[in-house]
Amino acid sequence: MDTLYVYEHCPFCIKARMIFGLKAIPFQLVVLMNDDEQTPIGMVGRKVVPILQTAGWFMPESLDIIALIDSRDTPVLTGARNSAVAEWINRGRSLLYREFLPRAAMAPFPEFTTTSARAYFLQHKENASTPFVTVLENAAAAVEAVNAWVQELAPLVQKPDAVNGTLSYDDIDLFALLHSLSLIKGVQYPASVQTYRQTLSKLCGIPLLDPVAI
């Protein structure tokens, strides 16, 4: 059985996990501690996740993992991409991750089980020019901006189980982003987006972060 090494807060890891769920392929999920440098370096020569262990060898990079798993038997990511989806993601990506990272540092992710692992994340992710506490102090205005951005996604969602009507790499990118977004408390989802994110969550077997939103 394949083994996938991840962090649960990592959107690239969410992407790699999605393809296993979409294809109903069993796998072993291993969450590394965030400060564990030795394990990934020993596997692929650098501290990076996700890492797939398959048939005795290791593969990093989410898109490579997805392509490999989807190539087994009948592919599921057969739909065409829509540039409007990528454009929507790009418009709000920096805003999203500015708000996501301070909340991830506080959230009960298993990769932060130890004090040293959480401290490692803070040391490597906190921007000295904008401390996490400053971001959180201005959360209300930021969430308002996030909500305006999310409203623009609604007309792009063609079906509850595929943003463009047929599953594609756009769904990989979009659900991973919506998964991160679900950690931000106060986000208001239009009906089509709400149904889409809940449907993809079930199809992929990846819970949203709503219950621990901050």
SERO-4910 file (N, C-alpha, C, O; in steps of 0.05 Angstrom, whole numbers):
BEGIN
 pado doro    nc1    nc2    nc3   cac1   cac2   cac3    cc1    cc2    cc3    oc1    oc2    oc3
  Met    A     17    -24      0      0      0      0     18     25      0     38     26     13
  Asp    A      9     45    -15     24     70    -16     22     85     11      2     82     26
  Thr    A     43    100     18     43    116     42     47    145     33     65    151     17
  Leu    A     32    163     44     34    192     38     41    207     63     27    205     83
  Tyr    A     64    221     63     73    236     85     65    265     82     70    277     60
  Val    A     53    277    102     40    303     99     42    320    124     50    310    145
  Tyr    A     34    345    122     24    362    144     -5    366    138    -13    370    115
  Glu    A    -22    367    158    -51    370    153    -58    399    146    -79    404    134
  His    A    -41    419    152    -47    446    145    -38    453    117    -46    474    107
  Cys    A    -23    436    105     -9    443     79    -28    439     55    -38    417     51
  Pro    A    -33    460     40    -52    457     17    -41    438     -5    -56    425    -19
  Phe    A    -15    437     -8     -3    418    -27     -8    389    -19    -12    371    -35
  Cys    A     -8    385      7    -14    358     18    -43    351     14    -50    328      8
  Ile    A    -61    371     17    -89    367     12    -93    358    -17   -108    340    -23
  Lys    A    -79    371    -35    -81    364    -64    -73    335    -68    -87    320    -82
  Ala    A    -51    326    -57    -42    299    -60    -61    279    -48    -66    257    -59
  Arg    A    -73    286    -25    -92    268    -12   -117    266    -29   -130    244    -29
  Met    A   -125    287    -43   -150    287    -57   -152    265    -78   -173    252    -80
  Ile    A   -130    260    -92   -132    240   -114   -137    212   -104   -150    197   -118
  Phe    A   -127    206    -80   -133    180    -69   -163    177    -62   -175    156    -67
  Gly    A   -174    198    -52   -203    197    -45   -220    197    -70   -239    182    -71
  Leu    A   -213    213    -90   -229    214   -114   -228    187   -129   -248    181   -143
  Lys    A   -207    172   -127   -205    146   -140   -210    123   -121   -209    100   -130
  Ala    A   -217    129    -96   -223    108    -77   -201     88    -74   -205     64    -73
  Ile    A   -176     98    -74   -152     81    -71   -143     82    -42   -137    104    -32
  Pro    A   -141     60    -28   -132     60      0   -103     67      1    -87     60    -16
  Phe    A    -95     82     22    -68     89     27    -63     94     56    -83     97     71
  Gln    A    -38     95     64    -32    102     92    -23    131     93     -6    140     78
  Leu    A    -35    145    112    -29    174    116    -12    177    141    -19    167    162
  Val    A     11    189    137     30    194    160     34    224    162     43    237    143
  Val    A     28    235    185     33    264    191     60    267    204     65    256    226
  Leu    A     78    282    192    104    287    203    102    311    222     86    329    218
  Met    A    119    311    242    121    335    259    133    357    242    151    353    226
  Asn    A    124    382    247    133    404    230    163    410    233    175    421    215
  Asp    A    174    403    255    203    408    259    220    383    252    245    384    257
  Asp    A    208    363    241    223    339    234    236    344    206    223    340    186
  Glu    A    261    352    207    276    356    182    289    330    172    291    326    147
  Gln    A    297    313    190    312    289    183    297    270    165    308    259    146
  Thr    A    271    265    171    256    245    156    253    253    127    260    237    110
  Pro    A    242    277    120    239    283     92    266    286     77    269    278     54
  Ile    A    286    296     91    313    299     78    324    271     72    336    267     51
  Gly    A    319    252     90    328    225     85    314    212     62    325    194     49
  Met    A    289    220     57    273    209     35    280    221      8    285    207    -11
  Val    A    280    248      7    282    262    -19    303    284    -20    305    298    -40
  Gly    A    318    286      2    341    305      1    334    333     10    352    350      9
  Arg    A    310    338     18    302    365     27    278    363     44    263    344     43
  Lys    A    273    384     60    250    385     78    226    394     61    223    418     56
  Val    A    209    376     54    186    382     37    165    361     41    171    338     47
  Val    A    140    369     38    117    351     38     98    362     16     99    386     10
  Pro    A     82    345      5     78    316     10    100    299     -2    114    308    -21
  Ile    A    103    275      9    121    255     -2    106    229     -4     94    220     15
  Leu    A    106    217    -28     94    191    -32    115    169    -31    135    171    -44
  Gln    A    109    149    -15    126    125    -15    111    103    -30     90     95    -21
  Thr    A    122     94    -52    108     74    -68    128     55    -80    148     64    -92
  Ala    A    123     29    -77    140      9    -89    170     12    -81    188      7    -98
  Gly    A    175     21    -57    202     23    -47    217     48    -54    241     50    -48
  Trp    A    204     68    -66    218     93    -73    200    116    -65    176    113    -59
  Phe    A    212    140    -64    199    164    -54    195    185    -76    213    188    -93
  Met    A    172    198    -76    166    219    -95    155    243    -81    135    241    -67
  Pro    A    168    267    -84    157    292    -74    140    305    -96    137    294   -118
  Glu    A    130    329    -90    115    346   -109     86    336   -113     82    314   -124
  Ser    A     67    352   -105     39    344   -105     29    338   -133     15    318   -137
  Leu    A     36    354   -153     26    349   -180     37    324   -192     23    310   -207
  Asp    A     62    317   -186     73    292   -196     60    268   -183     54    248   -196
  Ile    A     54    271   -157     40    249   -143     12    246   -154      3    223   -159
  Ile    A     -2    268   -159    -29    266   -170    -29    253   -197    -45    235   -203
  Ala    A    -10    261   -214     -9    250   -241     -3    220   -240    -15    205   -256
  Leu    A     14    211   -223     20    183   -220     -4    167   -211    -11    146   -224
  Ile    A    -17    176   -190    -40    161   -180    -63    161   -199    -77    141   -202
  Asp    A    -67    184   -213    -90    185   -231    -85    168   -256   -104    160   -270
  Ser    A    -60    162   -262    -53    146   -286    -59    117   -281    -60    101   -300
  Arg    A    -64    109   -257    -71     81   -251   -100     75   -258   -118     90   -250
  Asp    A   -104     54   -274   -131     47   -283   -143     71   -298   -130     83   -315
  Thr    A   -168     78   -292   -182     98   -308   -178    126   -294   -185    129   -271
  Pro    A   -167    145   -308   -163    172   -297   -190    185   -290   -210    179   -303
  Val    A   -190    202   -269   -214    216   -261   -212    246   -268   -233    259   -270
  Leu    A   -188    256   -271   -184    285   -276   -183    289   -306   -162    295   -317
  Thr    A   -206    287   -318   -208    287   -348   -219    313   -359   -219    317   -383
  Gly    A   -229    331   -342   -242    355   -351   -222    376   -360   -199    377   -352
  Ala    A   -232    394   -377   -216    417   -385   -214    438   -363   -232    439   -346
  Arg    A   -193    453   -363   -190    474   -344   -203    500   -353   -206    504   -377
  Asn    A   -210    517   -334   -222    543   -340   -205    565   -329   -201    566   -305
  Ser    A   -194    582   -346   -175    602   -337   -188    621   -317   -174    633   -301
  Ala    A   -214    623   -317   -228    641   -298   -225    631   -270   -224    647   -251
  Val    A   -223    605   -266   -219    593   -239   -192    601   -229   -189    610   -206
  Ala    A   -171    597   -245   -144    604   -237   -142    634   -232   -128    643   -213
  Glu    A   -155    650   -248   -154    679   -244   -167    687   -217   -158    704   -203
  Trp    A   -190    673   -211   -203    679   -185   -184    671   -162   -182    686   -143
  Ile    A   -172    648   -164   -154    639   -142   -131    659   -139   -124    667   -117
  Asn    A   -119    668   -161    -96    686   -160   -104    713   -148    -87    726   -135
  Arg    A   -128    722   -152   -136    748   -141   -136    748   -111   -131    769    -99
  Gly    A   -142    726    -99   -145    726    -69   -126    709    -54   -127    707    -30
  Arg    A   -107    696    -69    -89    677    -55    -73    690    -33    -71    679    -11
  Ser    A    -61    713    -39    -44    726    -19    -60    734      6    -50    732     29
  Leu    A    -84    744      2   -102    752     24   -108    728     41   -107    728     65
  Leu    A   -116    706     27   -123    681     42   -100    672     59   -104    667     83
  Tyr    A    -76    669     48    -54    658     64    -43    677     85    -31    668    105
  Arg    A    -47    702     81    -40    722    102    -58    716    126    -48    718    149
  Glu    A    -83    710    122   -102    704    144   -100    676    154   -104    671    177
  Phe    A    -93    657    136    -92    629    143    -69    622    162    -72    608    182
  Leu    A    -45    632    156    -21    624    170    -22    630    200    -15    612    216
  Pro    A    -31    654    209    -33    658    238    -52    639    252    -48    630    274
  Arg    A    -74    632    237    -94    614    249    -83    586    249    -88    571    268
  Ala    A    -68    578    228    -56    551    228    -37    548    252    -36    526    263
  Ala    A    -23    569    258     -4    568    281    -18    563    307     -5    553    326
  Met    A    -44    569    309    -59    566    333    -76    541    333    -86    532    354
  Ala    A    -80    529    310    -99    507    307    -88    480    316    -64    477    318
  Pro    A   -106    461    323    -97    435    334    -89    415    312    -99    393    312
  Phe    A    -71    423    295    -61    405    274    -41    385    287    -26    393    304
  Pro    A    -42    360    279    -25    340    292      5    345    287     21    336    303
  Glu    A     12    359    266     41    365    261     52    386    281     76    391    282
  Phe    A     34    398    298     42    416    318     38    405    346     34    420    366
  Thr    A     38    378    348     32    366    374     52    373    395     45    377    419
  Thr    A     78    377    387     98    384    407    103    414    406     98    428    386
  Thr    A    112    425    428    118    454    430    139    462    410    137    483    398
  Ser    A    159    445    406    181    451    388    171    452    359    181    468    343
  Ala    A    152    435    352    141    435    325    126    460    319    128    471    297
  Arg    A    110    469    338     94    494    334    113    518    333    109    536    318
  Ala    A    133    518    350    153    540    350    168    541    323    174    562    314
  Tyr    A    174    518    312    188    516    286    171    530    265    181    545    248
  Phe    A    145    524    265    127    536    245    127    567    248    129    581    228
  Leu    A    124    576    273    124    605    278    150    618    268    150    639    255
  Gln    A    172    605    274    198    616    266    201    619    236    213    638    226
  His    A    190    599    221    195    598    192    172    612    176    176    618    153
  Lys    A    149    616    188    127    626    173    118    655    180    105    668    164
  Glu    A    125    663    204    116    690    212    133    712    198    157    711    199
  Asn    A    119    730    186    132    753    173    139    774    193    122    784    207
  Ala    A    165    781    194    174    800    214    161    827    211    157    842    230
  Ser    A    154    834    186    142    860    181    112    861    189    101    883    194
  Thr    A    100    838    189     71    836    197     68    812    216     61    791    207
  Pro    A     73    816    242     70    794    261     42    782    260     22    796    254
  Phe    A     40    756    267     14    743    267     -6    757    284    -30    759    277
  Val    A      3    767    307    -16    781    325    -28    805    311    -52    812    316
  Thr    A    -13    819    295    -23    842    281    -44    834    260    -64    848    257
  Val    A    -38    812    246    -58    802    227    -84    796    240   -105    803    230
  Leu    A    -83    782    263   -107    774    277   -122    798    289   -147    798    291
  Glu    A   -108    819    296   -120    843    307   -137    857    285   -156    872    292
  Asn    A   -130    853    260   -144    866    238   -161    846    223   -167    850    199
  Ala    A   -170    825    237   -184    803    223   -211    812    212   -218    802    190
  Ala    A   -225    829    225   -252    836    216   -252    848    188   -268    839    171
  Ala    A   -235    867    183   -233    879    157   -224    859    136   -233    859    113
  Ala    A   -205    842    144   -195    822    125   -216    802    118   -219    794     94
  Val    A   -232    793    137   -253    774    131   -274    786    113   -286    773     96
  Glu    A   -279    812    116   -298    826     98   -287    825     69   -303    820     51
  Ala    A   -262    829     66   -250    828     40   -250    799     29   -255    795      5
  Val    A   -245    780     46   -247    752     38   -275    745     28   -279    732      7
  Asn    A   -295    754     42   -323    748     35   -330    761      8   -344    748     -8
  Ala    A   -320    784      2   -325    797    -24   -313    780    -46   -325    776    -67
  Trp    A   -289    770    -41   -275    752    -60   -290    726    -65   -293    717    -87
  Val    A   -299    714    -43   -313    688    -45   -339    690    -60   -347    672    -75
  Gln    A   -352    713    -58   -377    717    -73   -373    715   -103   -390    706   -118
  Glu    A   -349    722   -112   -343    722   -140   -339    694   -151   -340    690   -176
  Leu    A   -336    674   -134   -332    647   -143   -359    634   -151   -359    616   -168
  Ala    A   -381    643   -139   -406    629   -143   -414    624   -172   -421    601   -178
  Pro    A   -412    643   -190   -421    638   -217   -402    619   -233   -409    610   -255
  Leu    A   -379    613   -222   -360    596   -236   -365    566   -230   -355    549   -244
  Val    A   -381    560   -209   -385    533   -201   -408    521   -218   -431    528   -214
  Gln    A   -401    503   -236   -420    492   -254   -436    468   -243   -459    465   -248
  Lys    A   -422    452   -226   -435    428   -214   -425    425   -186   -402    433   -180
  Pro    A   -441    412   -168   -432    409   -140   -407    392   -138   -392    394   -119
  Asp    A   -402    373   -157   -379    355   -155   -357    361   -175   -338    345   -177
  Ala    A   -359    383   -189   -338    391   -208   -342    420   -216   -363    426   -228
  Val    A   -322    437   -211   -327    465   -215   -332    471   -245   -347    490   -251
  Asn    A   -320    456   -263   -324    461   -291   -343    441   -304   -346    440   -329
  Gly    A   -357    425   -288   -376    405   -298   -364    377   -299   -379    358   -296
  Thr    A   -338    374   -303   -324    349   -303   -299    352   -286   -285    372   -289
  Leu    A   -293    333   -269   -270    335   -252   -244    341   -267   -239    330   -288
  Ser    A   -229    360   -257   -205    369   -270   -184    378   -249   -190    378   -225
  Tyr    A   -161    386   -259   -141    397   -240   -150    423   -227   -140    431   -207
  Asp    A   -170    437   -239   -182    460   -226   -195    453   -199   -194    468   -180
  Asp    A   -207    429   -198   -219    420   -173   -197    414   -152   -202    419   -128
  Ile    A   -175    404   -160   -153    399   -142   -144    426   -130   -141    428   -105
  Asp    A   -139    446   -147   -130    472   -137   -152    486   -120   -146    497    -99
  Leu    A   -177    484   -129   -198    499   -116   -205    487    -89   -208    502    -69
  Phe    A   -208    461    -87   -216    450    -61   -193    453    -41   -199    458    -17
  Ala    A   -168    450    -49   -146    455    -30   -147    483    -19   -142    487      5
  Leu    A   -153    502    -36   -156    530    -26   -180    533     -8   -178    546     13
  Leu    A   -202    521    -15   -226    523      2   -222    509     29   -234    517     49
  His    A   -206    488     29   -200    475     54   -185    494     72   -191    496     96
  Ser    A   -165    508     62   -151    527     78   -169    549     87   -168    558    110
  Leu    A   -187    558     69   -206    580     75   -224    572     98   -233    589    113
  Ser    A   -230    546    101   -248    538    122   -238    541    150   -252    538    169
  Leu    A   -212    548    153   -201    553    179   -206    582    188   -202    588    212
  Ile    A   -216    598    170   -221    627    176   -250    630    185   -268    626    169
  Lys    A   -254    637    210   -281    640    220   -294    665    209   -282    686    206
  Gly    A   -320    662    202   -335    685    192   -338    686    162   -351    704    151
  Val    A   -325    667    147   -328    667    118   -356    659    111   -367    639    122
  Gln    A   -369    673     93   -396    668     84   -395    657     56   -386    670     37
  Tyr    A   -405    633     52   -403    619     26   -430    621     11   -451    614     23
  Pro    A   -430    630    -13   -454    629    -30   -463    600    -32   -447    581    -28
  Ala    A   -489    595    -37   -500    568    -37   -485    549    -55   -480    526    -47
  Ser    A   -478    557    -79   -464    539    -97   -436    532    -87   -428    509    -91
  Val    A   -423    551    -75   -396    545    -64   -398    528    -39   -381    510    -36
  Gln    A   -418    533    -22   -422    516      1   -427    487     -6   -415    469      5
  Thr    A   -444    483    -25   -450    456    -34   -426    442    -46   -420    419    -42
  Tyr    A   -412    458    -62   -388    447    -76   -367    438    -55   -356    416    -57
  Arg    A   -360    455    -36   -339    448    -18   -347    425      0   -330    408      7
  Gln    A   -372    423      7   -381    400     23   -381    374      7   -374    353     17
  Thr    A   -389    376    -19   -389    353    -36   -361    342    -41   -356    318    -39
  Leu    A   -343    360    -47   -315    352    -52   -302    341    -27   -287    322    -28
  Ser    A   -309    352     -4   -299    341     22   -307    312     25   -291    296     33
  Lys    A   -332    306     19   -341    278     21   -328    260      0   -320    238      6
  Leu    A   -326    270    -24   -315    253    -46   -285    247    -40   -276    225    -46
  Cys    A   -271    266    -29   -242    263    -24   -237    250      3   -215    240      8
  Gly    A   -257    250     21   -252    239     48   -234    257     65   -220    248     82
  Ile    A   -236    283     59   -219    303     74   -238    323     88   -251    339     75
  Pro    A   -240    322    114   -258    340    129   -250    369    125   -226    375    124
  Leu    A   -269    387    124   -264    415    125   -256    423    153   -260    408    172
  Leu    A   -246    447    156   -236    456    182   -256    474    197   -249    486    217
  Asp    A   -280    475    188   -301    491    201   -302    487    231   -305    507    245
  Pro    A   -301    462    241   -304    459    270   -282    472    287   -286    477    311
  Val    A   -259    477    275   -237    490    290   -230    517    279   -208    527    284
  Ala    A   -248    529    264   -243    555    252   -237    576    273   -248    576    295
  Ile    A   -219    594    266   -210    615    285   -215    642    272   -209    663    284
***
